[in-house]
Each structure stands twice: as C-alpha cells, then as structure tokens.
C-alpha cells in the first residue's frame, strides 16, 4: 500500500494554514499529496473521490473542515465506513490507512477488493474484517 501521508495542513501565500470554507475544498490538496487513490481500498479513481472524514463530521462539527480529519475515499469505502466514531475505545478495532501499515494486513490486486492476508492470526483477521 502506498503511504497515506497528508503532512501538515497546506499553507496559503502568506504562510498561514489554509482555512477551508467547505470540506470539499480540501480535495485538490489531498489529491496533490495522496494521488487519485482511495485511502482505504487503493483504487485509482480519476473522478469521484470524496473528502472522507476520519471522525464523522456530524458528530464533531469542529472537525468538519479540519485538515487532520481528512482522507480521500471512493464512494464504496466512504459509505461502508459510514458514521463510525473513532475514539480511544475503538481505535484498535480497525486498521487505519493513515496510522497502520495496511500493506501487511491486506492484499491489493487490480480490479479486486482488498483481501485479508492469510498470514494474520485470528485476532488480526477480526480487526481486518472490521
């Protein structure tokens, strides 16, 4: 899996962090840094990638336009994740593309959804299925 590294928030011509009026305004910056790939399934999608919120935007309105809360997602992965809240209690219930090396967890092949690596133990497979 390609590294998912957003780095720090983009800066404007005055050297200040960009303030996004709408979260969708972050899309070109994300594409510039991450490429036109879904951060979850690695599908290359020249059109239709959405700005995905790691923490659901409806639960924490302050995070709706926060750079550190953004990834890119295809429509399928974005809807699959839904409104799952990420907190200290369930952070380790999932493998996150911006935190974990998902290349060891999933097998990515062209024209196929990621498959869970057979080398994982039962507990790791359960997290991967989540």
Backbone bond lengths (Angstrom), bond angles and torsions (degrees), N, CA, C in turn:
res aa  C-N    CA-C-N  psi(-1)  N-CA   C-N-CA  omega(-1)  CA-C   N-CA-C  phi
1 X - - - 1.447 - - 1.519 109.03 -
2 X 1.290 114.54 138.87 1.453 119.58 175.61 1.528 108.95 -65.01
3 X 1.316 118.26 146.58 1.468 118.94 177.09 1.526 110.44 -65.02
4 X 1.298 116.00 138.80 1.463 121.21 176.47 1.520 106.28 -102.93
5 X 1.320 115.27 94.73 1.462 121.00 -177.46 1.517 108.99 -127.51
6 X 1.304 114.43 106.76 1.464 119.96 177.58 1.513 111.26 -78.12
7 X 1.341 117.09 -30.46 1.456 124.08 -171.48 1.517 110.04 64.81
8 X 1.316 116.52 -169.25 1.458 120.70 -178.46 1.520 110.59 -67.02
9 X 1.316 115.13 163.78 1.460 121.10 179.85 1.527 110.23 -56.70
10 X 1.328 117.16 144.37 1.471 119.94 176.29 1.534 110.21 -60.55
11 X 1.321 115.43 153.63 1.464 119.26 179.37 1.528 109.85 -115.11
12 X 1.323 114.65 151.85 1.459 120.00 179.12 1.528 109.81 -86.90
13 X 1.321 116.57 -175.02 1.467 121.15 -175.97 1.527 112.54 -66.25
14 X 1.334 117.58 -18.19 1.465 121.34 177.74 1.529 112.46 -92.96
15 X 1.325 116.43 1.43 1.455 120.56 179.68 1.519 114.72 85.46
16 X 1.331 116.57 12.51 1.464 121.08 179.13 1.524 110.42 -98.82
17 X 1.344 117.05 150.01 1.470 118.64 176.10 1.523 110.69 -58.60
18 X 1.323 116.23 138.99 1.457 121.53 179.28 1.520 108.79 -67.56
19 X 1.332 115.99 130.38 1.462 121.50 173.32 1.521 107.14 -98.68
20 X 1.315 116.34 120.08 1.454 120.77 -177.50 1.523 109.60 -86.78
21 X 1.336 116.50 124.42 1.469 120.79 177.08 1.521 110.27 -69.20
22 X 1.349 115.49 -38.07 1.467 122.86 175.00 1.514 106.35 -130.92
23 X 1.317 116.62 145.91 1.470 118.03 -177.94 1.521 111.77 -61.64
24 X 1.327 118.16 -28.91 1.459 121.03 178.07 1.517 113.18 -63.18
25 X 1.336 116.81 -19.93 1.465 120.35 178.05 1.526 112.19 -66.51
26 X 1.324 117.26 -16.67 1.464 121.07 179.82 1.523 111.70 -79.51
27 X 1.321 118.24 -13.97 1.465 122.36 -174.77 1.533 113.78 -53.13
28 X 1.343 119.73 -50.86 1.472 117.87 -178.98 1.535 113.06 -63.24
29 X 1.314 117.39 -34.56 1.465 120.30 177.49 1.528 110.45 -66.47
30 X 1.336 116.68 -41.70 1.461 120.89 178.51 1.529 110.98 -64.83
31 X 1.322 116.55 -43.69 1.465 120.14 178.78 1.523 110.26 -62.33
32 X 1.318 117.00 -39.96 1.462 120.82 178.58 1.527 111.24 -61.06
33 X 1.315 117.74 -36.26 1.467 121.26 -177.37 1.525 113.87 -91.25
34 X 1.336 116.91 -34.54 1.465 120.50 -174.31 1.521 114.03 -105.51
35 X 1.324 116.85 -14.21 1.454 120.16 -173.73 1.523 110.09 84.01
36 X 1.308 116.44 176.84 1.467 121.49 -176.46 1.529 110.35 -91.47
37 X 1.326 115.14 57.01 1.452 122.32 -177.69 1.520 110.06 -126.19
38 X 1.310 116.02 146.48 1.454 120.86 171.54 1.531 107.61 -68.64
39 X 1.303 117.08 131.98 1.464 121.33 -179.65 1.519 112.38 -68.50
40 X 1.322 117.88 -15.20 1.461 121.69 -176.96 1.528 113.22 -101.24
41 X 1.314 117.66 -51.63 1.474 119.77 -173.90 1.527 113.30 -104.98
42 X 1.338 116.54 -5.20 1.463 121.59 175.82 1.524 114.54 72.28
43 X 1.305 118.44 9.09 1.464 119.13 178.31 1.529 108.59 -67.02
44 X 1.327 115.50 137.24 1.454 120.61 174.51 1.518 106.85 -83.07
45 X 1.311 116.06 125.42 1.454 120.38 -175.03 1.523 108.67 -137.09
46 X 1.339 117.39 98.36 1.459 119.12 -177.10 1.528 112.72 -67.55
47 X 1.315 117.25 -19.63 1.475 122.01 177.16 1.521 107.12 -135.60
48 X 1.302 117.23 151.55 1.453 120.63 170.84 1.511 116.83 91.88
49 X 1.328 118.76 0.04 1.459 119.08 175.31 1.522 109.37 -70.60
50 X 1.308 115.65 137.54 1.461 121.06 -179.35 1.521 110.01 -109.12
51 X 1.313 115.13 153.92 1.454 120.08 169.92 1.522 105.53 -76.76
52 X 1.316 115.11 118.25 1.454 121.33 -176.66 1.524 108.63 -103.51
53 X 1.320 115.74 140.15 1.460 120.86 178.48 1.524 109.51 -97.06
54 X 1.308 116.30 124.42 1.454 120.50 177.22 1.529 108.57 -62.93
55 X 1.319 116.42 -51.44 1.463 121.66 169.88 1.521 106.49 -92.73
56 X 1.322 119.07 128.47 1.470 120.25 -178.44 1.526 112.21 -53.93
57 X 1.309 115.97 134.03 1.462 121.05 -175.88 1.512 112.52 -67.03
58 X 1.329 118.25 -25.08 1.458 120.70 179.67 1.510 113.77 -73.44
59 X 1.323 117.17 -23.59 1.466 120.81 -177.80 1.519 112.67 -85.49
60 X 1.298 116.97 -34.37 1.464 122.56 -177.29 1.518 108.33 -132.71
61 X 1.313 117.23 90.86 1.466 119.88 -175.00 1.525 111.95 -61.20
62 X 1.323 117.98 -27.35 1.469 120.43 178.40 1.527 111.27 -64.65
63 X 1.331 117.83 -24.02 1.461 121.50 -178.43 1.529 113.36 -91.57
64 X 1.333 117.14 -1.99 1.461 120.42 -176.81 1.521 112.65 -60.10
65 X 1.334 117.45 -35.70 1.465 121.36 -177.15 1.527 111.74 -119.56
66 X 1.328 116.39 25.70 1.463 122.92 -177.41 1.524 110.48 -93.93
67 X 1.320 117.39 120.50 1.464 123.76 -177.16 1.526 111.97 -51.57
68 X 1.313 117.44 -43.20 1.466 120.60 -176.63 1.528 112.71 -66.95
69 X 1.324 117.38 -9.15 1.461 121.59 -179.72 1.536 112.62 -101.52
70 X 1.331 118.03 6.09 1.462 122.17 -174.93 1.524 113.52 -104.61
71 X 1.321 115.54 143.20 1.454 125.43 164.27 1.521 106.41 -140.13
72 X 1.316 117.30 176.74 1.464 121.66 172.27 1.514 108.57 -103.59
73 X 1.319 115.99 144.54 1.456 119.35 -178.10 1.519 110.99 -146.86
74 X 1.336 114.42 143.40 1.464 119.23 171.66 1.539 107.41 -75.15
75 X 1.322 118.30 162.32 1.463 119.78 -179.06 1.532 113.85 -57.09
76 X 1.327 117.08 -36.88 1.456 120.25 -178.38 1.525 111.72 -65.63
77 X 1.310 117.25 -50.41 1.467 120.50 -179.17 1.525 111.36 -67.00
78 X 1.323 116.04 -37.03 1.460 119.30 -179.63 1.526 110.52 -63.00
79 X 1.323 116.81 -42.48 1.466 118.81 -179.70 1.523 111.30 -74.97
80 X 1.327 117.49 -31.05 1.470 120.62 179.60 1.524 110.62 -66.23
81 X 1.318 116.53 -43.04 1.457 119.46 179.36 1.523 109.89 -66.35
82 X 1.315 115.94 -38.68 1.459 120.29 177.10 1.508 113.17 59.82
83 X 1.323 115.52 -133.59 1.466 121.38 -175.13 1.519 112.12 -107.84
84 X 1.329 115.86 31.01 1.459 119.43 178.84 1.525 109.58 -64.80
85 X 1.302 115.44 128.02 1.459 121.49 -179.66 1.521 109.29 -86.46
86 X 1.316 115.72 135.96 1.461 121.86 177.11 1.526 106.69 -101.90
87 X 1.311 115.70 116.91 1.462 119.37 175.98 1.516 109.08 -143.29
88 X 1.314 116.19 178.44 1.470 120.36 -176.41 1.522 111.51 -58.70
89 X 1.320 117.25 -28.75 1.462 120.58 -177.93 1.524 112.74 -73.04
90 X 1.318 118.47 -33.21 1.473 119.52 -177.14 1.523 114.12 -120.08
91 X 1.311 118.44 8.90 1.461 121.38 -179.25 1.522 111.35 -55.92
92 X 1.311 117.03 -38.27 1.464 120.72 -176.34 1.520 112.72 -91.14
93 X 1.340 116.84 8.89 1.462 120.94 176.21 1.522 111.92 -86.03
94 X 1.334 117.05 -4.48 1.461 122.64 -176.48 1.522 109.44 -139.53
95 X 1.318 116.07 158.88 1.459 121.40 167.85 1.522 106.13 -99.99
96 X 1.329 116.52 122.97 1.456 122.24 -176.13 1.526 109.79 -104.86
97 X 1.341 117.95 132.15 1.469 120.21 -174.85 1.527 114.52 -64.99
98 X 1.323 118.24 -23.01 1.451 119.90 -179.90 1.536 112.23 -93.85
99 X 1.339 117.37 -3.32 1.470 121.56 -179.49 1.524 113.34 -120.50
100 X 1.321 116.84 -35.00 1.459 121.84 -172.58 1.524 111.60 -111.85
101 X 1.315 115.26 155.85 1.459 120.55 174.26 1.528 107.06 -83.80
102 X 1.305 116.68 87.20 1.461 120.13 -176.61 1.526 112.42 -72.66
103 X 1.317 117.06 -8.31 1.464 120.01 176.72 1.531 111.13 -64.82
104 X 1.325 117.29 -29.09 1.464 120.07 177.64 1.530 112.00 -83.49
105 X 1.320 116.70 -14.66 1.462 121.89 -175.25 1.529 111.60 -96.68
106 X 1.325 116.08 -37.33 1.461 121.11 -174.66 1.521 111.11 -121.12
107 X 1.305 115.54 154.81 1.454 122.71 173.54 1.521 106.27 -107.36
108 X 1.319 115.92 121.24 1.454 122.07 -178.19 1.523 109.03 -103.59
109 X 1.328 116.11 120.70 1.460 121.53 177.83 1.524 108.53 -127.62
110 X 1.310 115.41 153.23 1.465 119.52 177.66 1.520 110.64 -60.82
111 X 1.307 115.92 141.49 1.465 122.94 173.32 1.528 113.26 57.31
112 X 1.310 117.06 31.88 1.456 120.90 178.85 1.523 108.89 -150.85
113 X 1.305 116.63 141.33 1.459 119.95 176.63 1.526 109.55 -62.56
114 X 1.323 118.21 150.40 1.466 119.39 177.99 1.528 111.00 -56.24
115 X 1.320 115.64 140.97 1.460 122.37 179.18 1.524 108.91 -109.89
116 X 1.303 116.81 147.95 1.461 121.51 179.36 1.527 108.99 -74.36
117 X 1.315 115.78 132.21 1.469 120.95 -179.32 1.524 110.05 -65.17
118 X 1.308 116.23 134.74 1.462 122.26 -178.93 1.525 112.47 -70.63
119 X 1.311 117.91 -16.28 1.463 121.56 -178.48 1.531 113.53 -77.04
120 X 1.326 117.46 -7.52 1.464 120.72 -178.04 1.523 111.09 -76.82
121 X 1.322 115.76 148.32 1.463 118.84 174.05 1.532 108.76 -78.21
122 X 1.309 117.10 176.00 1.473 121.40 -174.03 1.526 112.25 -60.53
123 X 1.314 117.60 -42.40 1.463 120.97 179.61 1.530 111.18 -64.33
124 X 1.324 116.83 -42.43 1.460 121.08 178.39 1.524 111.36 -64.99
125 X 1.331 117.09 -39.20 1.465 120.87 177.89 1.522 110.92 -63.24
126 X 1.325 117.19 -38.17 1.477 120.62 178.88 1.525 109.70 -63.15
127 X 1.331 116.90 -43.36 1.464 120.18 178.58 1.523 109.44 -64.45
128 X 1.326 117.62 -41.99 1.468 120.97 179.92 1.528 111.08 -62.33
129 X 1.316 117.51 -39.23 1.481 120.47 178.13 1.523 111.07 -64.02
130 X 1.322 117.05 -35.24 1.476 120.37 177.92 1.510 110.12 -58.27
